[in-house]
Amino acid sequence: MIKELYKEGYTQNRELSWLHFDNRCLNEAKDKTVPYIERLKFVEIYTSNLTEFFMVRVGSLYDMNKASVTKVDNKSGLSPKGQLNAIYPAAKRGLKKRDEIYADLRRKMFRAGIEDIGMEDLEKNEAKYLRKYFRREVSPLLAPQIVDIHHPFPNLQVGMIYIAAVLKYAKKSVFAFVPVPKTLPAIISLPHKNRVRFVHTEDMIMSYASEIFPDAEISEILKITVARSAYVDADDEVFADILDYRKKMLRVLKERRKMNVTMLTFSKKPSDHLKKYLQSNLGITNREVFVCSVPMNLKYVYSLPSLLSDDMKKTMTYPSYEPKLSASLNYSRKLFPQIQKKDVLLSYPYESMEPFLQLLKESAADPNVVSIKITIYRLASHARLVDYLCLAAENGKEVDVLIELKARFDEQNNIDYSERLEDAGCNVIYGFEKYKVHSKICLITKVEKGNTSHVALLSTGNFNENTARLYTDLSYLTSRKEIIDDAIAFFQNMAIGKLDGEYSSLLVAPVSLKSTILDLMDQEIAKGENGYIFAKVNSITDEEIIVKLKEASCAGVKVELLVRGICCIVPGVKDKTENIEIRQIVGRYLEHSRIYIFGKGDEEKMYIASADFMTRNTERRVEIACPVLDKACIARIHRIIDLYKADNTKVRILFPTGRYHKITDAEVPVTAQELMMEMTAESKQSLPPAAIVQRPEATVFDTTFKAKKKKKKK
């Protein structure tokens, strides 16, 4: 490890690199080739990304700065205080740009027939309609609160919009807050025959403040939101006395609600009186105060298409695309034996996740399947995958689920699923102290006529049915012995808490993934100009990997990197990173797949992985990189990579300055994601009709299981 890496001149700060990425998302909202509603979605993505950034990354720096930590970032030389001093002004510039883009989009959409109006612009019949709606549907849900000696200052929650007001009564002046209920829709569509018109619920509630506080004079009123540090570690000593891990995570979620405020946002410029009052109660300074003009709840954009006619949808949204069923499988036959004969690669979202779900459904009903083992990090809010795992357990199969309760912002969802899985009879474990289990692997075992067989799925993305339609990921289905043997060993090691297990084929963090990647890079460095390294990842922050990439460049190795987000290495620096090219793609789908390639031709080694080149992935998580061994699958991944390299529309090139630049001299526009949608072969078959899978006749194991369940109920 280089002690003062930032002095080498080819690295940049992680947090500022992340802000560059978020700004890249915002720039999509200005792209004239993107339909209006899709552009509006990028404004929302930028905003939600920034909020999470202030909760997680800024929250961590805030805590370090408060504790007077002086250690500098090795990639930029900045202390926690120095990073915060750079982040806040950059974020304020970004939000100002966002507000301008939003205002321009709002005007354009208004002219195109989507009228986002203020309460002051209501027509007479609309005002009458809203008054009735407010009194009937909204007012009963409101919980207004004044602050005085009997009513303490409220604990303002992340994700909640508050109407903040200064009220004057006959003898006193008080502050008041009205939370906007999350159960209400973000916008209210106004009845109109020929136009799409709506108001924002948050604005409507604020406009009826005189009805909410009938005896007061309202001297000031606006909307506010807060972001709080989410940097709470379940493994901290403060939680050591809680032995049940689910209870520990519930305590963590509770603690998160009262962490330091890192961001206070006003909907307009507040009076000094109100601003100082909130700053005093929240323990913040002017640095943490933001003033923004966009609606506080931008998620309304996802409901807009439901208000549009079919003709408007065609011009306002992306053309609809339905993920294809993989043409590699015959859906009129069982999938397990097909995967035993050949490897299958699924490419989301161009191909559907349905084959994997169908495999689980078949396995749940197959009397010869004896076990299903799986790791879970993030799931859809309504996951059929969980339905099939529960069904398998209820059908007497051994179902082992390693579910990560520390998946940030999905903790409650995973806690709820873990309870449901346990109730169905699954064996549920929760990962490890200090290590998150981020790997994506499933192993299904069948015993038929005394013969045991297996199939495994290894993926770059979560087993999430919703994000599989939005994120680009790869899933590899195989029965190859070397991978199956390692998959068996992996689940056995996880069950006994053994993190340093040995594997012959899979690269598993924290034990062998990073060391093997560095060794493979060394092999390419030894080849000099004949060496080749390719990596498609979401982020690069790991210092050892960064240094090794620089060594490869200096040795003449061609290094091609496709990095969606944070990138702490800078290419093109003379005598250091001249042979490194770094590209970024932001488009309709979120680029999420991880692919590593070392060497070319017969010497090539290709992996798909759950891990980015980040220290948290390589050293502090349980991750898996799986070798792709089937020639057809390898060739297909190369075709995907070739499309990425050919993109000249959504791609940006990272320059030595740390800034991304657009390709401006492209004669024929090429968009990789659009081409993949066009080129993905569609199976001419369809899935078997959905049906309730009946329990098979009770086996000895099944009877024993039912007896245990009955005993448990007693």
C-alpha positions in Angstrom: 0.0 0.0 0.0 1.4 3.4 -0.9 1.4 5.6 2.2 0.4 8.9 0.6 -1.2 7.7 -2.6 -2.7 11.1 -3.4 0.7 12.5 -4.0 1.1 10.2 -7.0 -1.4 12.3 -8.9 -3.6 9.6 -10.5 -6.4 9.2 -7.9 -9.3 11.3 -6.8 -11.6 11.6 -3.8 -14.4 9.0 -3.5 -17.1 11.3 -2.4 -16.4 14.0 -5.1 -16.3 11.2 -7.7 -19.7 10.1 -6.5 -21.1 13.6 -6.9 -19.7 13.6 -10.5 -21.7 10.4 -11.2 -24.9 11.9 -9.6 -24.4 15.0 -11.8 -24.2 12.6 -14.8 -27.6 11.2 -13.9 -29.0 14.8 -13.7 -27.6 15.5 -17.2 -29.8 12.8 -18.6 -32.7 15.1 -17.6 -31.4 17.6 -20.1 -31.0 15.1 -23.0 -33.5 16.1 -25.7 -33.6 12.5 -27.0 -35.0 11.3 -23.7 -38.9 11.6 -23.3 -40.1 14.1 -20.9 -41.4 11.8 -18.1 -38.2 9.7 -18.4 -36.2 13.0 -18.0 -38.2 13.8 -14.9 -37.3 10.4 -13.5 -33.6 11.3 -13.8 -34.4 14.4 -11.7 -35.9 12.1 -9.1 -33.0 9.7 -9.3 -30.5 12.5 -8.8 -32.5 13.7 -5.7 -32.9 10.3 -4.1 -29.2 9.5 -4.8 -28.1 12.7 -3.1 -30.3 12.2 -0.1 -28.9 8.7 0.4 -25.4 10.1 -0.1 -26.0 12.6 2.7 -27.3 9.9 5.0 -24.6 7.3 4.4 -21.4 8.9 3.2 -21.8 12.5 4.6 -23.2 10.9 7.7 -20.0 8.9 8.2 -17.8 12.0 7.5 -19.9 14.1 9.8 -19.4 11.6 12.7 -15.7 11.4 12.1 -15.4 15.2 12.0 -17.4 15.5 15.2 -15.1 13.0 16.8 -12.1 15.1 15.7 -10.7 12.4 13.4 -7.8 13.9 11.5 -6.9 10.9 9.3 -6.8 12.1 5.6 -8.3 10.3 2.6 -5.4 8.5 0.9 -6.7 9.2 -2.5 -7.1 13.0 -2.2 -5.3 14.1 1.0 -8.5 15.6 2.4 -9.4 15.2 6.1 -13.1 14.5 7.0 -13.5 18.3 7.5 -11.9 19.0 4.2 -14.2 16.6 2.4 -17.3 18.1 4.0 -16.1 21.6 3.1 -15.8 20.4 -0.6 -19.1 18.3 -0.6 -21.6 20.9 0.7 -20.8 23.7 -1.8 -20.8 21.1 -4.7 -24.1 19.7 -3.5 -25.7 23.2 -3.4 -24.5 23.9 -6.9 -25.9 20.6 -8.1 -29.3 21.3 -6.4 -29.5 24.7 -8.0 -28.9 23.1 -11.4 -31.5 20.5 -10.6 -34.1 23.2 -9.7 -33.4 25.0 -13.0 -33.7 21.8 -15.0 -37.0 20.9 -13.2 -38.5 24.3 -13.9 -37.6 24.1 -17.6 -39.1 20.5 -17.8 -42.2 21.6 -16.0 -42.8 24.4 -18.5 -42.2 22.1 -21.5 -44.5 19.4 -20.1 -47.2 22.0 -19.4 -47.1 23.0 -23.1 -47.2 19.3 -24.0 -50.4 18.8 -22.0 -49.2 17.8 -18.6 -50.2 20.6 -16.3 -48.5 20.6 -12.9 -50.3 23.6 -11.3 -50.1 25.5 -8.0 -53.1 25.9 -5.7 -53.3 29.5 -6.8 -54.0 28.4 -10.4 -57.0 26.3 -9.6 -60.2 26.8 -11.6 -63.3 27.4 -9.6 -64.7 23.8 -9.9 -61.2 22.4 -9.1 -60.9 24.4 -5.9 -64.4 23.1 -4.9 -63.4 19.5 -5.7 -60.1 19.8 -3.7 -61.8 21.4 -0.7 -64.2 18.5 -0.4 -61.3 16.0 -0.9 -59.2 17.7 1.8 -62.0 17.7 4.3 -63.1 14.2 3.6 -59.9 12.2 2.8 -57.0 14.2 4.1 -57.9 16.2 7.2 -58.8 13.1 9.3 -55.2 11.8 8.7 -53.3 14.9 9.8 -51.5 15.1 13.1 -50.6 18.8 13.6 -48.4 19.7 16.5 -47.5 23.0 18.1 -44.3 23.3 20.2 -44.6 24.7 23.7 -43.9 23.7 27.3 -46.4 20.7 26.9 -45.5 19.8 23.3 -41.8 19.1 22.8 -39.9 19.7 19.5 -40.8 16.7 17.3 -38.2 14.1 16.2 -38.2 15.0 12.5 -37.9 11.8 10.4 -36.1 11.1 7.2 -38.4 10.7 4.3 -41.2 12.7 5.9 -42.3 16.0 4.5 -43.3 18.6 7.2 -45.3 21.7 6.9 -43.5 24.1 9.2 -45.3 27.3 10.4 -45.0 30.2 12.7 -48.4 30.9 14.4 -49.5 33.9 16.3 -52.2 33.6 18.9 -53.6 36.4 21.0 -51.0 36.2 23.7 -48.2 34.1 22.2 -46.3 33.0 19.1 -45.5 29.3 18.6 -43.9 27.1 16.0 -46.0 24.3 14.5 -45.5 21.2 12.3 -47.8 19.1 10.2 -46.4 15.8 8.9 -47.6 15.0 5.4 -49.0 11.4 5.7 -47.0 8.9 3.6 -50.3 7.0 3.0 -51.6 9.8 0.8 -50.7 9.9 -2.9 -48.0 12.4 -3.9 -50.3 14.2 -6.4 -54.0 14.6 -6.8 -55.3 14.4 -10.3 -58.0 17.0 -11.1 -61.1 16.0 -13.1 -60.8 17.4 -16.6 -62.0 16.0 -19.9 -59.3 17.2 -22.2 -56.2 17.9 -20.0 -54.0 16.2 -17.5 -53.9 18.5 -14.5 -52.7 17.8 -11.0 -51.6 19.5 -7.8 -49.1 18.2 -5.2 -50.6 16.9 -2.0 -47.9 18.6 0.1 -49.0 22.0 -1.5 -52.7 21.3 -0.9 -52.2 20.6 2.8 -50.1 23.7 3.2 -52.8 25.8 1.5 -55.4 24.6 4.1 -53.3 25.6 7.1 -55.9 28.1 8.2 -58.3 25.1 8.6 -55.7 23.1 10.4 -55.0 26.0 12.8 -58.3 27.8 12.9 -57.6 30.1 15.8 -54.1 31.3 14.7 -52.7 33.9 12.4 -50.1 32.3 10.2 -47.2 34.6 9.9 -44.9 32.2 8.0 -45.4 28.7 6.4 -43.2 26.5 4.2 -42.2 22.9 3.7 -39.1 21.1 5.2 -37.4 17.8 5.0 -34.3 16.4 6.8 -31.6 13.9 6.1 -30.0 12.2 9.0 -26.8 10.1 9.3 -27.6 6.4 8.7 -24.2 5.4 9.9 -25.2 3.0 12.7 -23.2 -0.2 13.0 -25.1 -3.2 14.3 -21.8 -4.6 15.5 -21.0 -1.7 17.8 -20.5 -2.5 21.4 -23.6 -0.4 22.4 -25.7 -3.3 20.9 -23.6 -6.1 22.4 -26.2 -7.1 25.1 -28.8 -7.9 22.4 -28.3 -11.6 21.5 -31.2 -12.0 18.9 -29.9 -10.5 15.7 -33.3 -9.5 14.4 -34.0 -7.6 17.7 -30.5 -6.0 17.3 -31.4 -4.8 13.8 -34.7 -3.4 15.0 -32.8 -1.4 17.6 -30.4 -0.1 14.9 -33.4 1.1 12.9 -34.7 2.8 16.0 -31.4 4.5 16.7 -31.1 5.7 13.1 -34.3 7.9 13.6 -32.4 10.2 15.9 -29.0 10.4 14.4 -27.3 13.7 13.4 -29.0 15.8 10.8 -26.8 16.3 7.8 -29.2 18.2 5.6 -32.2 20.5 6.2 -34.1 21.5 3.1 -36.6 24.4 2.9 -39.1 24.8 0.1 -38.4 28.5 0.0 -36.1 31.0 1.8 -37.1 31.0 5.5 -37.1 33.9 7.9 -34.0 34.2 10.2 -36.4 33.6 13.1 -37.6 30.2 11.7 -34.2 29.1 10.4 -32.3 29.8 13.6 -35.0 28.0 15.6 -34.7 24.9 13.5 -30.9 25.1 13.4 -30.8 25.3 17.2 -33.1 22.3 17.7 -31.4 20.2 15.1 -27.8 21.1 16.1 -26.8 22.3 12.6 -25.2 25.4 11.0 -25.9 27.3 7.8 -23.7 24.7 6.0 -26.4 22.0 6.4 -29.2 24.3 5.2 -30.5 24.0 1.6 -33.3 26.0 -0.1 -34.9 24.3 -3.1 -37.9 25.0 -5.3 -38.8 21.5 -6.6 -41.6 19.5 -4.9 -40.4 17.7 -1.8 -41.8 14.4 -3.1 -40.6 13.8 -6.6 -41.7 10.1 -6.7 -45.0 11.3 -8.1 -43.3 11.0 -11.5 -43.7 7.2 -11.4 -47.5 7.6 -11.2 -47.8 10.1 -14.1 -48.0 7.5 -16.9 -51.3 6.2 -15.4 -52.8 9.6 -16.0 -51.9 9.7 -19.7 -53.7 8.5 -22.8 -52.0 5.9 -24.9 -51.0 8.5 -27.5 -49.4 10.7 -24.8 -47.5 7.8 -23.4 -45.9 7.1 -26.7 -44.3 10.6 -26.8 -43.7 11.1 -23.0 -42.2 7.7 -22.0 -39.8 5.1 -23.3 -41.3 2.6 -25.7 -42.6 -0.3 -23.6 -40.2 -3.3 -23.4 -41.0 -6.7 -21.9 -38.0 -8.8 -20.8 -37.8 -11.9 -23.1 -37.9 -15.5 -22.0 -34.4 -17.0 -22.7 -34.4 -18.9 -25.9 -31.8 -21.3 -24.4 -34.5 -23.3 -22.5 -37.5 -25.4 -23.4 -40.3 -24.3 -21.1 -42.6 -27.2 -21.9 -40.1 -29.5 -20.2 -38.5 -29.5 -16.7 -35.6 -27.0 -16.4 -33.4 -28.8 -13.9 -32.3 -31.6 -16.4 -31.8 -29.0 -19.2 -29.3 -27.1 -17.0 -27.6 -30.4 -16.2 -26.8 -30.8 -19.9 -25.7 -27.2 -20.7 -24.9 -23.9 -19.0 -27.4 -21.1 -19.4 -26.7 -17.4 -19.2 -29.5 -14.9 -18.4 -29.0 -11.3 -19.2 -31.3 -8.9 -17.3 -33.4 -6.9 -18.0 -33.3 -7.9 -21.7 -34.1 -11.4 -20.6 -36.5 -12.3 -17.9 -35.8 -13.6 -14.4 -38.8 -16.0 -14.9 -36.7 -19.1 -15.8 -35.0 -18.9 -12.4 -38.3 -18.4 -10.6 -39.8 -21.3 -12.6 -36.8 -23.5 -11.6 -37.5 -22.7 -8.0 -41.3 -23.4 -8.4 -40.5 -26.7 -10.1 -38.1 -27.7 -7.4 -40.6 -26.8 -4.7 -43.0 -29.4 -6.1 -40.5 -32.0 -7.3 -40.5 -34.9 -4.8 -36.9 -35.7 -5.8 -35.5 -32.3 -4.9 -34.2 -32.6 -1.3 -32.7 -29.2 -0.7 -32.5 -25.5 -1.8 -29.8 -23.2 -0.4 -29.7 -19.5 -1.2 -28.3 -16.2 -0.1 -30.5 -13.1 0.0 -29.5 -9.5 0.1 -32.4 -7.5 -1.4 -35.8 -8.7 -2.4 -38.9 -7.2 -4.1 -41.6 -6.0 -1.7 -43.8 -8.9 -2.9 -41.4 -11.7 -3.8 -42.6 -14.8 -5.5 -39.1 -16.2 -4.8 -40.0 -16.3 -1.1 -43.4 -17.9 -1.9 -41.5 -20.8 -3.6 -39.0 -21.2 -0.9 -41.7 -21.3 1.7 -43.6 -23.8 -0.4 -40.5 -26.0 -0.7 -40.1 -26.0 3.0 -43.7 -26.8 3.6 -43.3 -29.7 1.1 -40.7 -31.2 3.3 -37.5 -30.0 1.6 -34.5 -28.6 3.4 -34.4 -24.9 2.6 -31.4 -23.0 3.9 -31.6 -19.2 3.6 -28.7 -16.9 4.5 -30.5 -13.5 4.6 -28.5 -10.3 5.2 -30.3 -8.2 7.7 -27.8 -5.4 7.4 -28.7 -4.6 3.8 -28.9 -0.8 4.2 -32.5 0.6 3.9 -33.8 -2.9 3.3 -33.4 -4.0 6.9 -37.1 -4.0 7.8 -38.1 -5.8 4.6 -35.5 -8.5 5.2 -36.5 -8.8 8.9 -40.1 -9.4 7.8 -39.1 -12.0 5.2 -36.8 -13.8 7.6 -39.8 -14.3 10.0 -42.0 -15.5 7.2 -39.4 -18.0 6.0 -38.8 -19.3 9.5 -42.5 -19.7 10.0 -42.7 -21.8 6.9 -39.9 -24.1 8.2 -36.9 -22.7 6.4 -33.5 -22.7 8.2 -32.6 -19.0 8.4 -29.2 -17.6 9.3 -28.2 -13.9 9.3 -24.6 -13.6 8.2 -21.6 -12.5 10.3 -20.4 -9.9 12.7 -18.4 -7.2 10.8 -19.1 -8.9 7.4 -22.2 -8.4 5.1 -23.1 -11.4 2.9 -23.5 -9.8 -0.5 -22.9 -12.8 -2.7 -25.8 -14.0 -5.0 -25.8 -17.8 -5.1 -28.5 -20.6 -5.1 -27.9 -24.4 -5.0 -30.6 -26.9 -5.7 -30.0 -30.6 -4.9 -31.9 -33.6 -6.2 -31.7 -37.3 -5.3 -33.2 -39.7 -7.8 -32.8 -43.5 -7.9 -29.9 -43.1 -5.4 -28.1 -40.6 -7.6 -27.4 -37.1 -6.3 -27.3 -34.1 -8.8 -27.1 -30.4 -8.4 -27.7 -27.2 -10.3 -26.4 -23.8 -9.2 -27.2 -20.2 -10.1 -24.6 -17.4 -9.6 -25.5 -13.8 -10.3 -24.1 -10.3 -10.4 -27.4 -8.9 -9.0 -29.9 -9.5 -6.3 -32.7 -12.0 -6.5 -35.1 -9.1 -6.9 -38.0 -9.5 -9.3 -38.5 -5.7 -9.6 -34.9 -4.6 -10.1 -34.3 -7.5 -12.6 -36.5 -5.4 -14.9 -34.5 -2.2 -14.3 -30.9 -3.2 -13.7 -28.5 -4.9 -16.1 -27.2 -8.1 -14.5 -26.0 -11.5 -15.5 -27.0 -14.9 -14.0 -25.2 -18.1 -14.8 -27.0 -21.4 -14.4 -24.7 -24.5 -14.3 -24.2 -28.0 -13.1 -20.4 -28.1 -13.7 -18.7 -30.2 -11.0 -16.0 -27.7 -10.1 -18.5 -24.9 -9.4 -21.0 -27.3 -7.7 -18.3 -28.6 -5.4 -17.4 -25.0 -4.4 -21.1 -24.1 -4.0 -21.6 -27.0 -1.6 -18.5 -26.0 0.4 -19.6 -22.4 0.4 -23.0 -23.1 2.1 -21.4 -25.5 4.5 -18.8 -22.9 5.5 -21.5 -20.2 5.9 -23.6 -22.5 8.1 -20.7 -22.9 10.6 -19.4 -19.4 10.4 -16.2 -20.3 8.5 -15.1 -17.3 6.4 -11.7 -18.7 5.4 -12.9 -21.7 3.5 -10.9 -23.1 0.5 -12.4 -23.0 -3.0 -10.9 -24.4 -6.2 -13.0 -22.5 -8.8 -15.1 -19.7 -7.2 -13.3 -16.6 -5.9 -14.8 -15.8 -2.5 -14.3 -12.7 -0.4 -12.9 -12.0 2.1 -10.6 -15.0 1.7 -9.5 -15.4 -2.0 -11.3 -12.9 -4.3 -8.9 -10.0 -3.9 -5.7 -12.0 -3.7 -6.6 -13.9 -6.9 -7.6 -10.7 -8.8 -4.2 -9.2 -7.9 -2.4 -12.5 -8.9 -4.3 -12.5 -12.3 -3.3 -8.9 -12.8 0.3 -9.8 -12.1 0.1 -12.5 -14.7 -1.0 -9.9 -17.3 1.7 -7.4 -16.1 4.3 -10.2 -16.8 3.1 -10.2 -20.4 3.8 -6.5 -20.9 2.2 -5.1 -24.0 0.6 -8.5 -24.7 -1.4 -8.3 -21.4 -5.0 -7.4 -21.2 -7.4 -6.5 -18.3 -11.1 -5.6 -18.6 -13.5 -4.9 -15.8 -17.0 -3.7 -15.7 -17.9 -2.7 -12.1 -20.0 -0.1 -10.3 -17.2 1.5 -8.4 -13.4 1.4 -7.9 -12.0 2.5 -4.5 -9.7 -0.4 -3.4 -6.2 1.0 -3.1 -4.3 -2.2 -3.8 -6.3 -2.8 -6.9 -5.8 0.8 -8.0 -2.1 0.5 -7.5 -2.0 -2.8 -9.4 -4.0 -1.2 -12.3 -1.4 1.6 -12.4 1.4 -1.0 -12.4 -0.3 -2.8 -15.3 -0.5 0.5 -17.3 3.2 1.2 -16.7 4.0 -2.3 -17.9 2.2 -1.6 -21.2 -0.9 -3.7 -20.4 -4.1 -2.6 -22.1 -6.6 -1.8 -19.4 -10.2 -1.2 -20.3 -12.6 -0.3 -17.5 -16.3 0.3 -17.6 -17.2 2.0 -14.3 -20.8 3.2 -13.7 -20.2 5.3 -10.5 -17.4 6.1 -8.1 -14.0 5.8 -9.8 -11.0 6.8 -7.7 -8.4 6.0 -10.3 -7.9 8.6 -13.1 -6.7 7.5 -16.5 -4.3 9.2 -18.9 -1.8 10.4 -16.4 1.6 10.5 -18.0 4.0 7.7 -17.0 1.3 6.3 -14.7 -2.1 5.5 -16.2 -1.6 6.2 -19.9 -2.7 2.7 -21.0 -6.0 2.8 -19.0 -9.3 3.8 -20.6 -12.3 4.4 -18.4 -15.9 4.7 -19.7 -19.2 5.2 -18.0 -22.7 4.5 -19.3 -25.9 6.0 -17.8 -29.0 5.2 -19.7 -32.5 3.7 -19.5 -31.3 0.9 -17.3 -29.0 1.0 -14.4 -25.7 -0.7 -15.2 -25.1 -3.2 -12.4 -23.4 -6.3 -13.8 -19.8 -7.0 -12.8 -17.5 -8.7 -15.3 -13.8 -9.4 -15.0 -11.5 -10.5 -17.8 -7.8 -11.3 -17.7 -5.9 -12.2 -20.8 -7.0 -12.9 -24.4 -7.6 -16.0 -26.5 -6.8 -19.4 -25.1 -5.3 -17.7 -22.0 -8.4 -15.7 -21.2 -10.1 -16.0 -17.7 -13.6 -14.5 -17.4 -15.6 -14.1 -14.3 -19.0 -12.6 -13.4 -19.2 -11.3 -9.8 -21.2 -9.8 -7.1 -18.3 -7.6 -6.0 -17.1 -4.2 -7.1 -13.5 -3.1 -6.8 -14.2 -1.5 -3.5 -12.5 -2.3 -0.2 -15.9 -2.9 1.4 -16.5 -5.7 -1.2 -13.0 -7.2 -1.3 -12.3 -7.2 2.4 -15.5 -6.6 4.5 -18.1 -8.6 2.6 -18.8 -12.2 1.6 -18.7 -12.0 -2.2 -18.4 -14.5 -5.0 -16.8 -14.2 -8.5 -17.7 -17.2 -10.7 -15.7 -18.3 -13.7 -17.6 -18.5 -16.9 -16.6 -21.8 -18.5 -19.1 -22.4 -21.2 -17.8 -21.3 -24.7 -21.3 -20.1 -25.8 -21.8 -18.1 -22.6 -18.3 -16.6 -22.9 -19.0 -15.6 -26.5 -22.2 -14.0 -25.6 -20.6 -11.9 -22.8 -18.0 -10.7 -25.3 -20.8 -9.6 -27.6 -22.4 -7.6 -24.8 -19.0 -6.0 -24.0 -18.5 -5.2 -27.7 -21.8 -3.3 -27.7 -20.7 -1.3 -24.6 -17.5 -0.4 -26.4 -19.5 0.6 -29.5 -21.8 3.0 -27.6 -21.2 6.6 -28.5 -24.5 8.1 -27.2 -24.8 7.2 -23.5 -21.2 6.6 -22.9 -18.9 9.2 -21.3 -15.0 9.0 -21.3 -13.1 9.8 -18.1 -10.4 12.4 -18.7 -7.2 12.9 -16.5 -9.0 15.9 -14.9 -11.4 13.5 -13.3 -14.3 14.8 -15.4 -16.4 12.7 -17.9 -16.8 13.9 -21.5 -19.2 13.0 -24.2 -18.2 11.6 -27.6 -18.9 14.5 -30.0 -17.7 13.2 -33.3 -19.9 10.1 -33.7 -21.3 9.9 -37.3 -23.8 7.1 -36.5 -25.4 7.1 -33.0 -25.0 3.8 -31.2 -26.8 3.1 -27.9 -25.8 -0.2 -26.3 -28.9 -0.7 -24.2 -31.2 -0.1 -27.2 -29.3 -2.5 -29.4 -29.4 -5.2 -26.7 -33.2 -4.8 -26.5 -33.4 -5.2 -30.3 -31.0 -8.1 -30.5 -32.1 -10.2 -27.6 -33.7 -13.4 -29.0 -37.1 -14.2 -27.8 -38.2 -17.7 -27.1 -41.3 -18.7 -29.1 -42.6 -20.6 -26.1 -44.4 -19.4 -23.0 -44.2 -20.5 -19.4 -46.6 -23.1 -18.1 -49.8 -21.6 -16.7 -49.5 -20.5 -13.1 -51.0 -23.1 -10.8 -51.1 -23.9 -7.1 -48.4 -26.5 -6.5 -49.9 -29.3 -4.4 -48.0 -30.9 -1.5 -46.6 -34.3 -2.5 -47.5 -37.4 -0.5 -45.9 -37.3 2.9 -42.5 -38.9 3.1 -40.8 -40.0 6.3 -39.0 -36.7 6.5 -42.2 -34.8 5.8 -44.1 -36.5 8.5 -41.3 -35.8 11.0 -41.3 -32.2 10.0 -45.0 -31.9 10.6 -44.6 -33.5 14.0 -42.0 -30.9 14.9 -44.2 -28.1 13.8 -47.1 -29.4 15.9 -44.8 -29.8 18.9 -43.6 -26.2 18.4 -47.1 -24.9 18.4 -47.8 -26.6 21.7 
